[in-house]
Amino acid sequence: MTDTLLASGRTRLIDRAAFLRWSLVPGLVLITACAGDSPGTTEPPVDPIAPDADFTASPLIGLAPLNVTFDGSTSGAFDGTIVSYDWDFGDGATGTGSVVQHGYAEPGLYTVSLTVTNNVGKSDRETIDDMIEANRTLWRFDVDKPIYYSAPAVGLDGTIYVSTGILLRTNFGRVHAVNPDGTEKWTADLDQNVPPPDGTVRAENNGSSPAIGPDGTVYVVDHRNVIYAFEPMTGAREWTNNDYESALSWAVGQKTPAIAADGTLYVCADHSLIALDPVDGSELWNRDIRGGNVCATSAVIDGDGVIYIVSNDWLHAFEPDGSPHWAQPFELALIQEKSYSSPAIGADGVLYFGAEKSGGGFAGYFYAVNPGGTLKWRYEVDGARQVRASPAIGSDGTIYVTTKAYYDPANGAQPALALAFNPDGSVKWRYEIPPSNEDIPADSYTSPAIGADGNIYFAAENGYIFALDSDGAVVWRENFHNTMNWSSPMIMDDGTLYIGGNQGESGGRLVAVQTSSLGLDPGAWPRFRGNATNTGRVR
């Protein structure tokens, strides 16, 4: 007798000649044998055992469309044989067979189930939650330092430039050049031995986004206001200017050079707007900002060459030769309103930027200012959500911006928003950015990028990237597993989106993502700094 006995108290038929009736009693096993087919003998009932569903899949993760092989041949038959394998692939499709292939056309997490049935009708079902991840990631480039505000700049040859650093001044930043296939081209350290004018050697946070000049030179400003120029092919240092002392005690906001059509660099160094010669970094002119206000943002340049800069609670305009054009305060300058948002310039010359109030309670505002300096409109964001992101403007005139979240002690967490404005200041739509969980809302510091198909892309602090259509409906949202995303995206003509992220103590990551948008929207300001090279100039 070779049949397996299970400790279930069941009776199992061994063969037509004999069977075993057995039971388990603590400390005692009683087995009795009875002759089969003898007069007056009745065979005990048989209780077939259900099969055991089990399966594997390969690959478990990959770029959509993703083809996966599922193997259920490891399922156990026990009694009889398995006669059917029925699959539910989690995307609305089903299949049959012990080994099957299935293709996932769309990115997402998919729960897979297998039901096996034997020849006597017994079945078992195995389900694995979120087993398959079909994603949009083309490649990841990991670096040893976080990527905070830095938004990628892309050269004419497709090289991607991004800078890294640490939020607090405890580390030194770098500039990375990455090939379009995600391999390293070069890495350059920012010189920790460059002393600022006060003689104190401090580590710099490089939250700056690189900007690319007309000849391909890559420029970076760190939070000490040290300006660097790098040769684009090798990363060799061309020059460094450390003449401007930093008064900032925090590392918030962007410090990215604005670059004029003739290559002149404009840098906001705390209390001044400075013009630099791109050849050697020498100063062309230096203008004090009204009232000694501190600037934590980047200058922008309109089609006439006028330079605009936001400093705490004032908006300034300068002619290309450095002469003042005009200066205007914000509406609530006396209650500590300030801006970390670099302006965006519409096709009609209107400037758009965000601001926040920290004195007398928190609040967030969004401004539209006419080219002559008069206020066009001002929008107060509900729920005390502050606006630190820079806006983007579509070819139809729609303005897009994201906000921080806010925790209200009375009402709990108020989610961050993505807002779309009509040119007259009316809200076209609003999208509440989902939190990581019910208790922790996800801020958004990123400037949206507008795709050629009208989709809007932005990131949130919780590691997600969002794609919305022009009506504010979700096209997709995906977790790219960054600790936080403060970087702003760039979209290439082949649909590849580049964005940086922070991996916490593990460093940072530049991600290439597949999208349906073949390039940027053709409008005047479709992303952070207005264009692929981060020049901050109307294209």
Secondary structure, 3 states (H helix, E strand, C coil): CCCCCCCCCCEECCCCCEEEEEEEECCEEEEEEEECCCCCCCCCCCCCCCCECCCEEECCEEECCEEEEEECCCCECCCCCEEEEEEECCCCCEEECCEEEEEECCCEEEEEEEEEEECCCCEEEEEEEEEEEEECEEEEEEECCCCCCCCCEECCCCCEEEEECCCCCCCCCEEEEECCCCCEEEEEECCCCCCCCCCCCCCCCCCCCCEECCCCCEEEECCCCCEEEECCCCCCEEEEECCCCCCCCCCCCCCCCEECCCCCEEEEEECEEEEECCCCCCEEEEEECHHHCCECCCCEECCCCCEEEEECCEEEEECCCCCEEEEEECCCHHHCEECCCCCEECCCCCEEEEEEECCCCCEEEEEEECCCCCEEEEEEEHHHCCCCCCCEECCCCCEEEECCCEEECCCEEECCEEEEECCCCCEEEEEECCCCCCCCCCCCCCCCEEECCCCEEEECCCCEEEEECCCCCEEEEEECCCCECCCCCEECCCCEEEEEEECHHHCEEEEEEECCCCCECCCCECCHHHCCCCCCECC
